[in-house]
Amino acid sequence: MAGWGWNSIFEMGTELVAPYGYDPGMGPTTMINGNYDYVQKRQTWDSNGPQTLPNSFFLTQAPAYFRGRTWPWVDPSTGTTYTLRAKARYDFWEAN
């Protein structure tokens, strides 16, 4: 958070509206082994070491509406983003 004097990827268990509470049980019960870190521009991992991230934890293949577009639209290994079909359609209609 910019006004708080530190850079952070996650703020877990912190309530950022009055009365500014904190849930100490949040951290120990959250499972985060790795994450793409946009600050360091790389994947970061806990002590269990690197793992292969699936394209989706929900879908086994690209949805039909992607119709040949890059899927997943965010590459889990590099953080590279591609254009969502809905965004491309929006941009098309805005330009015409």
N, CA, C and O atoms as CSV, one atom per row, in Angstrom:
chain,resi,resn,atom,element,x,y,z
A,1,MET,N,N,0.853,-1.169,0.000
A,1,MET,CA,C,0.000,0.000,0.000
A,1,MET,C,C,0.903,1.238,0.000
A,1,MET,O,O,1.802,1.353,0.834
A,2,ALA,N,N,0.676,2.114,-0.887
A,2,ALA,CA,C,1.560,3.261,-1.073
A,2,ALA,C,C,1.668,4.134,0.167
A,2,ALA,O,O,2.770,4.540,0.536
A,3,GLY,N,N,0.559,4.428,0.813
A,3,GLY,CA,C,0.588,5.333,1.955
A,3,GLY,C,C,1.053,4.712,3.249
A,3,GLY,O,O,1.202,5.418,4.246
A,4,TRP,N,N,1.292,3.391,3.266
A,4,TRP,CA,C,1.632,2.710,4.509
A,4,TRP,C,C,3.142,2.545,4.695
A,4,TRP,O,O,3.582,2.102,5.755
A,5,GLY,N,N,3.934,2.891,3.690
A,5,GLY,CA,C,5.375,2.876,3.864
A,5,GLY,C,C,6.052,1.563,3.524
A,5,GLY,O,O,7.216,1.380,3.881
A,6,TRP,N,N,5.371,0.626,2.841
A,6,TRP,CA,C,6.014,-0.603,2.415
A,6,TRP,C,C,5.398,-1.091,1.110
A,6,TRP,O,O,4.290,-0.702,0.740
A,7,ASN,N,N,6.149,-1.958,0.419
A,7,ASN,CA,C,5.633,-2.592,-0.797
A,7,ASN,C,C,5.225,-4.010,-0.439
A,7,ASN,O,O,5.981,-4.722,0.222
A,8,SER,N,N,4.061,-4.422,-0.859
A,8,SER,CA,C,3.623,-5.774,-0.545
A,8,SER,C,C,2.810,-6.346,-1.694
A,8,SER,O,O,2.155,-5.615,-2.436
A,9,ILE,N,N,2.864,-7.656,-1.827
A,9,ILE,CA,C,2.071,-8.359,-2.810
A,9,ILE,C,C,0.721,-8.715,-2.196
A,9,ILE,O,O,-0.317,-8.545,-2.835
A,10,PHE,N,N,0.732,-9.202,-0.973
A,10,PHE,CA,C,-0.483,-9.593,-0.273
A,10,PHE,C,C,-0.656,-8.797,1.009
A,10,PHE,O,O,0.320,-8.459,1.679
A,11,GLU,N,N,-1.875,-8.510,1.337
A,11,GLU,CA,C,-2.248,-7.962,2.636
A,11,GLU,C,C,-3.323,-8.890,3.177
A,11,GLU,O,O,-4.514,-8.655,2.976
A,12,MET,N,N,-2.910,-9.925,3.850
A,12,MET,CA,C,-3.862,-10.920,4.329
A,12,MET,C,C,-4.256,-10.642,5.776
A,12,MET,O,O,-3.411,-10.402,6.639
A,13,GLY,N,N,-5.547,-10.681,6.008
A,13,GLY,CA,C,-6.053,-10.519,7.359
A,13,GLY,C,C,-6.139,-9.086,7.823
A,13,GLY,O,O,-6.486,-8.827,8.975
A,14,THR,N,N,-5.828,-8.151,6.945
A,14,THR,CA,C,-5.856,-6.738,7.323
A,14,THR,C,C,-7.132,-6.098,6.804
A,14,THR,O,O,-7.475,-6.248,5.631
A,15,GLU,N,N,-7.825,-5.392,7.664
A,15,GLU,CA,C,-9.029,-4.673,7.279
A,15,GLU,C,C,-8.636,-3.235,7.018
A,15,GLU,O,O,-8.217,-2.529,7.936
A,16,LEU,N,N,-8.766,-2.786,5.763
A,16,LEU,CA,C,-8.285,-1.454,5.397
A,16,LEU,C,C,-9.356,-0.368,5.502
A,16,LEU,O,O,-9.198,0.723,4.955
A,17,VAL,N,N,-10.429,-0.672,6.199
A,17,VAL,CA,C,-11.434,0.343,6.499
A,17,VAL,C,C,-11.659,0.345,8.008
A,17,VAL,O,O,-11.419,-0.662,8.674
A,18,ALA,N,N,-12.107,1.446,8.534
A,18,ALA,CA,C,-12.304,1.563,9.986
A,18,ALA,C,C,-13.201,0.435,10.475
A,18,ALA,O,O,-14.204,0.138,9.825
A,19,PRO,N,N,-12.887,-0.188,11.566
A,19,PRO,CA,C,-11.909,0.183,12.590
A,19,PRO,C,C,-10.532,-0.439,12.422
A,19,PRO,O,O,-9.814,-0.572,13.413
A,20,TYR,N,N,-10.126,-0.826,11.216
A,20,TYR,CA,C,-8.782,-1.321,10.910
A,20,TYR,C,C,-8.383,-2.522,11.760
A,20,TYR,O,O,-7.371,-2.490,12.460
A,21,GLY,N,N,-9.170,-3.559,11.695
A,21,GLY,CA,C,-8.881,-4.774,12.446
A,21,GLY,C,C,-7.866,-5.660,11.761
A,21,GLY,O,O,-7.399,-5.364,10.661
A,22,TYR,N,N,-7.532,-6.754,12.427
A,22,TYR,CA,C,-6.586,-7.722,11.882
A,22,TYR,C,C,-7.015,-9.117,12.325
A,22,TYR,O,O,-7.361,-9.321,13.489
A,23,ASP,N,N,-6.993,-10.075,11.402
A,23,ASP,CA,C,-7.334,-11.456,11.710
A,23,ASP,C,C,-6.051,-12.266,11.764
A,23,ASP,O,O,-5.518,-12.612,10.710
A,24,PRO,N,N,-5.525,-12.587,12.957
A,24,PRO,CA,C,-4.258,-13.308,13.065
A,24,PRO,C,C,-4.343,-14.747,12.553
A,24,PRO,O,O,-3.307,-15.366,12.313
A,25,GLY,N,N,-5.541,-15.291,12.380
A,25,GLY,CA,C,-5.684,-16.647,11.875
A,25,GLY,C,C,-5.615,-16.753,10.364
A,25,GLY,O,O,-5.573,-17.855,9.817
A,26,MET,N,N,-5.605,-15.632,9.699
A,26,MET,CA,C,-5.635,-15.630,8.233
A,26,MET,C,C,-4.364,-16.230,7.618
A,26,MET,O,O,-4.453,-17.110,6.762
A,27,GLY,N,N,-3.210,-15.776,8.037
A,27,GLY,CA,C,-1.941,-16.259,7.478
A,27,GLY,C,C,-1.728,-17.748,7.623
A,27,GLY,O,O,-1.456,-18.421,6.629
A,28,PRO,N,N,-1.844,-18.297,8.845
A,28,PRO,CA,C,-1.598,-19.729,9.036
A,28,PRO,C,C,-2.586,-20.644,8.306
A,28,PRO,O,O,-2.276,-21.813,8.078
A,29,THR,N,N,-3.749,-20.147,7.941
A,29,THR,CA,C,-4.738,-20.997,7.279
A,29,THR,C,C,-4.795,-20.773,5.773
A,29,THR,O,O,-5.629,-21.375,5.097
A,30,THR,N,N,-3.932,-19.926,5.235
A,30,THR,CA,C,-3.903,-19.650,3.797
A,30,THR,C,C,-2.814,-20.489,3.146
A,30,THR,O,O,-1.683,-20.531,3.631
A,31,MET,N,N,-3.153,-21.154,2.049
A,31,MET,CA,C,-2.172,-21.979,1.350
A,31,MET,C,C,-1.686,-21.244,0.110
A,31,MET,O,O,-2.384,-21.198,-0.902
A,32,ILE,N,N,-0.504,-20.677,0.187
A,32,ILE,CA,C,0.132,-20.035,-0.961
A,32,ILE,C,C,1.546,-20.580,-1.033
A,32,ILE,O,O,2.389,-20.250,-0.198
A,33,ASN,N,N,1.804,-21.412,-2.026
A,33,ASN,CA,C,3.131,-21.988,-2.191
A,33,ASN,C,C,3.978,-21.193,-3.153
A,33,ASN,O,O,5.203,-21.165,-3.036
A,34,GLY,N,N,3.327,-20.541,-4.112
A,34,GLY,CA,C,4.058,-19.778,-5.106
A,34,GLY,C,C,3.168,-18.731,-5.729
A,34,GLY,O,O,1.943,-18.774,-5.614
A,35,ASN,N,N,3.806,-17.796,-6.386
A,35,ASN,CA,C,3.075,-16.709,-6.998
A,35,ASN,C,C,3.953,-16.062,-8.059
A,35,ASN,O,O,5.179,-16.072,-7.945
A,36,TYR,N,N,3.325,-15.494,-9.099
A,36,TYR,CA,C,4.103,-14.698,-10.038
A,36,TYR,C,C,4.254,-13.317,-9.422
A,36,TYR,O,O,3.263,-12.635,-9.161
A,37,ASP,N,N,5.471,-12.913,-9.193
A,37,ASP,CA,C,5.779,-11.649,-8.536
A,37,ASP,C,C,6.075,-10.598,-9.600
A,37,ASP,O,O,7.123,-10.642,-10.244
A,38,TYR,N,N,5.156,-9.654,-9.787
A,38,TYR,CA,C,5.322,-8.615,-10.804
A,38,TYR,C,C,6.378,-7.587,-10.419
A,38,TYR,O,O,6.867,-6.856,-11.280
A,39,VAL,N,N,6.735,-7.519,-9.143
A,39,VAL,CA,C,7.794,-6.611,-8.715
A,39,VAL,C,C,9.145,-7.165,-9.168
A,39,VAL,O,O,9.955,-6.443,-9.748
A,40,GLN,N,N,9.383,-8.465,-8.896
A,40,GLN,CA,C,10.645,-9.106,-9.281
A,40,GLN,C,C,10.610,-9.687,-10.688
A,40,GLN,O,O,11.637,-10.117,-11.214
A,41,LYS,N,N,9.405,-9.698,-11.306
A,41,LYS,CA,C,9.199,-10.227,-12.653
A,41,LYS,C,C,9.626,-11.686,-12.786
A,41,LYS,O,O,10.318,-12.065,-13.731
A,42,ARG,N,N,9.197,-12.500,-11.812
A,42,ARG,CA,C,9.486,-13.932,-11.840
A,42,ARG,C,C,8.568,-14.651,-10.854
A,42,ARG,O,O,7.931,-14.036,-9.999
A,43,GLN,N,N,8.526,-15.973,-11.005
A,43,GLN,CA,C,7.786,-16.770,-10.033
A,43,GLN,C,C,8.597,-16.845,-8.752
A,43,GLN,O,O,9.823,-16.942,-8.790
A,44,THR,N,N,7.923,-16.800,-7.638
A,44,THR,CA,C,8.582,-16.990,-6.349
A,44,THR,C,C,7.903,-18.157,-5.650
A,44,THR,O,O,6.696,-18.357,-5.788
A,45,TRP,N,N,8.682,-18.925,-4.901
A,45,TRP,CA,C,8.176,-20.141,-4.266
A,45,TRP,C,C,8.572,-20.203,-2.809
A,45,TRP,O,O,9.546,-19.580,-2.386
A,46,ASP,N,N,7.803,-20.965,-2.045
A,46,ASP,CA,C,8.150,-21.192,-0.650
A,46,ASP,C,C,9.226,-22.272,-0.571
A,46,ASP,O,O,9.837,-22.606,-1.586
A,47,SER,N,N,9.463,-22.814,0.601
A,47,SER,CA,C,10.544,-23.787,0.796
A,47,SER,C,C,10.287,-25.120,0.094
A,47,SER,O,O,11.204,-25.936,-0.002
A,48,ASN,N,N,9.069,-25.368,-0.400
A,48,ASN,CA,C,8.795,-26.608,-1.134
A,48,ASN,C,C,9.365,-26.592,-2.540
A,48,ASN,O,O,9.365,-27.620,-3.216
A,49,GLY,N,N,9.849,-25.450,-2.990
A,49,GLY,CA,C,10.473,-25.346,-4.303
A,49,GLY,C,C,9.499,-25.144,-5.444
A,49,GLY,O,O,8.285,-25.200,-5.248
A,50,PRO,N,N,10.030,-24.906,-6.646
A,50,PRO,CA,C,9.189,-24.631,-7.813
A,50,PRO,C,C,8.268,-25.797,-8.166
A,50,PRO,O,O,8.609,-26.965,-7.977
A,51,GLN,N,N,7.114,-25.450,-8.673
A,51,GLN,CA,C,6.142,-26.422,-9.143
A,51,GLN,C,C,5.604,-25.931,-10.477
A,51,GLN,O,O,5.680,-24.739,-10.778
A,52,THR,N,N,5.068,-26.832,-11.269
A,52,THR,CA,C,4.450,-26.440,-12.528
A,52,THR,C,C,3.023,-26.009,-12.253
A,52,THR,O,O,2.243,-26.762,-11.669
A,53,LEU,N,N,2.680,-24.806,-12.668
A,53,LEU,CA,C,1.323,-24.313,-12.480
A,53,LEU,C,C,0.468,-24.714,-13.672
A,53,LEU,O,O,0.902,-24.581,-14.816
A,54,PRO,N,N,-0.745,-25.205,-13.418
A,54,PRO,CA,C,-1.628,-25.524,-14.541
A,54,PRO,C,C,-2.146,-24.247,-15.193
A,54,PRO,O,O,-2.117,-23.178,-14.584
A,55,ASN,N,N,-2.617,-24.360,-16.427
A,55,ASN,CA,C,-3.208,-23.205,-17.110
A,55,ASN,C,C,-4.437,-22.712,-16.372
A,55,ASN,O,O,-4.739,-21.518,-16.395
A,56,SER,N,N,-5.145,-23.614,-15.721
A,56,SER,CA,C,-6.339,-23.249,-14.969
A,56,SER,C,C,-6.552,-24.281,-13.869
A,56,SER,O,O,-6.308,-25.471,-14.074
A,57,PHE,N,N,-7.001,-23.835,-12.720
A,57,PHE,CA,C,-7.386,-24.763,-11.661
A,57,PHE,C,C,-8.843,-25.182,-11.834
A,57,PHE,O,O,-9.332,-26.032,-11.089
A,58,PHE,N,N,-9.532,-24.604,-12.795
A,58,PHE,CA,C,-10.953,-24.836,-12.999
A,58,PHE,C,C,-11.238,-25.536,-14.322
A,58,PHE,O,O,-12.046,-26.463,-14.368
A,59,LEU,N,N,-10.584,-25.105,-15.398
A,59,LEU,CA,C,-10.856,-25.648,-16.727
A,59,LEU,C,C,-9.713,-26.539,-17.192
A,59,LEU,O,O,-8.551,-26.277,-16.884
A,60,THR,N,N,-10.047,-27.601,-17.942
A,60,THR,CA,C,-9.015,-28.492,-18.473
A,60,THR,C,C,-8.562,-28.084,-19.866
A,60,THR,O,O,-7.525,-28.545,-20.341
A,61,GLN,N,N,-9.329,-27.225,-20.523
A,61,GLN,CA,C,-8.968,-26.724,-21.850
A,61,GLN,C,C,-9.573,-25.344,-22.047
A,61,GLN,O,O,-10.401,-24.889,-21.257
A,62,ALA,N,N,-9.144,-24.691,-23.112
A,62,ALA,CA,C,-9.653,-23.347,-23.401
A,62,ALA,C,C,-11.158,-23.384,-23.627
A,62,ALA,O,O,-11.659,-24.309,-24.265
A,63,PRO,N,N,-11.884,-22.401,-23.119
A,63,PRO,CA,C,-13.317,-22.323,-23.396
A,63,PRO,C,C,-13.548,-22.125,-24.896
A,63,PRO,O,O,-12.710,-21.547,-25.587
A,64,ALA,N,N,-14.681,-22.606,-25.388
A,64,ALA,CA,C,-14.996,-22.529,-26.814
A,64,ALA,C,C,-14.967,-21.091,-27.328
A,64,ALA,O,O,-14.593,-20.855,-28.477
A,65,TYR,N,N,-15.353,-20.141,-26.499
A,65,TYR,CA,C,-15.410,-18.750,-26.961
A,65,TYR,C,C,-14.031,-18.130,-27.186
A,65,TYR,O,O,-13.944,-17.023,-27.717
A,66,PHE,N,N,-12.961,-18.807,-26.800
A,66,PHE,CA,C,-11.630,-18.271,-27.089
A,66,PHE,C,C,-11.312,-18.398,-28.577
A,66,PHE,O,O,-10.522,-17.614,-29.102
A,67,ARG,N,N,-11.903,-19.358,-29.258
A,67,ARG,CA,C,-11.794,-19.529,-30.708
A,67,ARG,C,C,-10.393,-19.257,-31.273
A,67,ARG,O,O,-10.223,-18.384,-32.124
A,68,GLY,N,N,-9.423,-19.985,-30.810
A,68,GLY,CA,C,-8.075,-19.861,-31.345
A,68,GLY,C,C,-7.217,-18.785,-30.693
A,68,GLY,O,O,-6.023,-18.696,-30.978
A,69,ARG,N,N,-7.797,-17.975,-29.833
A,69,ARG,CA,C,-6.983,-16.971,-29.131
A,69,ARG,C,C,-6.131,-17.666,-28.075
A,69,ARG,O,O,-6.439,-18.780,-27.651
A,70,THR,N,N,-5.070,-17.006,-27.659
A,70,THR,CA,C,-4.159,-17.574,-26.670
A,70,THR,C,C,-4.882,-17.833,-25.353
A,70,THR,O,O,-5.540,-16.950,-24.803
A,71,TRP,N,N,-4.745,-19.057,-24.862
A,71,TRP,CA,C,-5.296,-19.451,-23.571
A,71,TRP,C,C,-4.245,-20.251,-22.838
A,71,TRP,O,O,-3.623,-21.133,-23.430
A,72,PRO,N,N,-4.033,-19.974,-21.579
A,72,PRO,CA,C,-4.736,-18.972,-20.789
A,72,PRO,C,C,-4.290,-17.570,-21.186
A,72,PRO,O,O,-3.207,-17.394,-21.743
A,73,TRP,N,N,-5.099,-16.603,-20.908
A,73,TRP,CA,C,-4.753,-15.244,-21.328
A,73,TRP,C,C,-3.672,-14.644,-20.444
A,73,TRP,O,O,-3.104,-13.605,-20.781
A,74,VAL,N,N,-3.376,-15.292,-19.304
A,74,VAL,CA,C,-2.214,-14.936,-18.485
A,74,VAL,C,C,-1.356,-16.195,-18.384
A,74,VAL,O,O,-1.815,-17.222,-17.885
A,75,ASP,N,N,-0.116,-16.118,-18.855
A,75,ASP,CA,C,0.792,-17.261,-18.782
A,75,ASP,C,C,1.263,-17.410,-17.333
A,75,ASP,O,O,1.899,-16.497,-16.807
A,76,PRO,N,N,0.965,-18.550,-16.666
A,76,PRO,CA,C,1.319,-18.690,-15.259
A,76,PRO,C,C,2.814,-18.759,-14.991
A,76,PRO,O,O,3.244,-18.533,-13.860
A,77,SER,N,N,3.614,-19.066,-16.004
A,77,SER,CA,C,5.058,-19.178,-15.765
A,77,SER,C,C,5.806,-17.868,-15.981
A,77,SER,O,O,6.886,-17.681,-15.421
A,78,THR,N,N,5.251,-16.957,-16.783
A,78,THR,CA,C,5.964,-15.706,-17.070
A,78,THR,C,C,5.197,-14.452,-16.672
A,78,THR,O,O,5.781,-13.373,-16.568
A,79,GLY,N,N,3.894,-14.587,-16.450
A,79,GLY,CA,C,3.076,-13.415,-16.147
A,79,GLY,C,C,2.674,-12.632,-17.384
A,79,GLY,O,O,2.017,-11.597,-17.278
A,80,THR,N,N,3.067,-13.124,-18.570
A,80,THR,CA,C,2.706,-12.455,-19.820
A,80,THR,C,C,1.191,-12.483,-19.989
A,80,THR,O,O,0.556,-13.516,-19.782
A,81,THR,N,N,0.619,-11.347,-20.366
A,81,THR,CA,C,-0.816,-11.298,-20.592
A,81,THR,C,C,-1.107,-11.135,-22.075
A,81,THR,O,O,-0.354,-10.503,-22.816
A,82,TYR,N,N,-2.231,-11.729,-22.486
A,82,TYR,CA,C,-2.695,-11.646,-23.866
A,82,TYR,C,C,-4.074,-10.993,-23.849
A,82,TYR,O,O,-4.649,-10.780,-22.781
A,83,THR,N,N,-4.593,-10.682,-25.001
A,83,THR,CA,C,-5.871,-9.979,-25.072
A,83,THR,C,C,-7.041,-10.941,-24.929
A,83,THR,O,O,-7.146,-11.927,-25.659
A,84,LEU,N,N,-7.906,-10.643,-23.992
A,84,LEU,CA,C,-9.141,-11.407,-23.854
A,84,LEU,C,C,-10.052,-11.124,-25.040
A,84,LEU,O,O,-10.049,-10.022,-25.590
A,85,ARG,N,N,-10.821,-12.117,-25.423
A,85,ARG,CA,C,-11.753,-11.950,-26.544
A,85,ARG,C,C,-12.718,-10.793,-26.283
A,85,ARG,O,O,-12.991,-10.001,-27.186
A,86,ALA,N,N,-13.227,-10.689,-25.076
A,86,ALA,CA,C,-14.159,-9.611,-24.749
A,86,ALA,C,C,-13.491,-8.242,-24.884
A,86,ALA,O,O,-14.126,-7.287,-25.331
A,87,LYS,N,N,-12.229,-8.142,-24.506
A,87,LYS,CA,C,-11.496,-6.874,-24.616
A,87,LYS,C,C,-11.281,-6.529,-26.087
A,87,LYS,O,O,-11.436,-5.372,-26.480
A,88,ALA,N,N,-10.925,-7.527,-26.909
A,88,ALA,CA,C,-10.720,-7.285,-28.339
A,88,ALA,C,C,-12.026,-6.800,-28.978
A,88,ALA,O,O,-12.024,-5.891,-29.807
A,89,ARG,N,N,-13.124,-7.415,-28.582
A,89,ARG,CA,C,-14.422,-7.007,-29.132
A,89,ARG,C,C,-14.764,-5.577,-28.712
A,89,ARG,O,O,-15.234,-4.782,-29.526
A,90,TYR,N,N,-14.529,-5.256,-27.450
A,90,TYR,CA,C,-14.782,-3.913,-26.943
A,90,TYR,C,C,-13.935,-2.893,-27.714
A,90,TYR,O,O,-14.445,-1.866,-28.163
A,91,ASP,N,N,-12.636,-3.187,-27.862
A,91,ASP,CA,C,-11.754,-2.274,-28.588
A,91,ASP,C,C,-12.225,-2.070,-30.028
A,91,ASP,O,O,-12.179,-0.953,-30.542
A,92,PHE,N,N,-12.677,-3.145,-30.682
A,92,PHE,CA,C,-13.178,-3.057,-32.049
A,92,PHE,C,C,-14.363,-2.088,-32.124
A,92,PHE,O,O,-14.393,-1.206,-32.982
A,93,TRP,N,N,-15.330,-2.253,-31.232
A,93,TRP,CA,C,-16.536,-1.406,-31.270
A,93,TRP,C,C,-16.237,0.019,-30.869
A,93,TRP,O,O,-16.890,0.938,-31.364
A,94,GLU,N,N,-15.272,0.239,-29.988
A,94,GLU,CA,C,-14.887,1.597,-29.606
A,94,GLU,C,C,-14.219,2.325,-30.775
A,94,GLU,O,O,-14.377,3.535,-30.938
A,95,ALA,N,N,-13.465,1.564,-31.591
A,95,ALA,CA,C,-12.739,2.174,-32.712
A,95,ALA,C,C,-13.638,2.445,-33.924
A,95,ALA,O,O,-13.281,3.231,-34.801
A,96,ASN,N,N,-14.793,1.798,-33.967
A,96,ASN,CA,C,-15.663,1.942,-35.161
A,96,ASN,C,C,-16.942,2.666,-34.867
A,96,ASN,O,O,-17.763,2.858,-35.764
